[in-house]
Amino acid sequence: MIIDQLTNADRYFNFHPRVSRGIEFLRQANLTSLADGVHEIDEKRVFAIISHDEGRGKTNSLLEAHRNYFDIQYVIAGADCIGWLPTKMCERVSSEYNPDTDLIFYYDRPETWVHVPAGSFTILMPDDAHAPLATSGSIHKVVVKVQI
């Protein structure tokens, strides 16, 4: 798991060949006015999901993981709290892996909770089980999905 501010995102352009496309999307001037929903960036290889949500709190947030995509989760407004646990430590599957949604959920609890303020992002790889929206209050965020 990586956490940083969007102003420092250039540091991660070499992290993966498609990261720069996702970061460019996050840096566009009209990001805050884009509608909630899916926004195609590079066909199915890179796309963004914009949402306005209410936090679930730590007790109601399940750990999830992906196999074919990694996440760049960016907070536009509000703040998120994201739980983290390495997938190799996850033992209690809540719902089996679904290849259509690229999701698996776990009952295990995060070992670490990370505060992600507005203007900051996280990069979550497939070995990073994460529990997003563990905050309280409203949050406006973008999840950029980057195909591995």
Protein Blocks (a to p, Z undefined) as FASTA:
>chain_A
ZZddfklmmmmmmmpmklmmmmmmmmpmklmmpccddddfbljlbccdddddddebjmlp
ccdddfkbccddddfbhcdddddddfklpcbdfbdcdfklopacdfbdcfbdcdddehia
cdddfklccdehiagcjdddddddddZZ
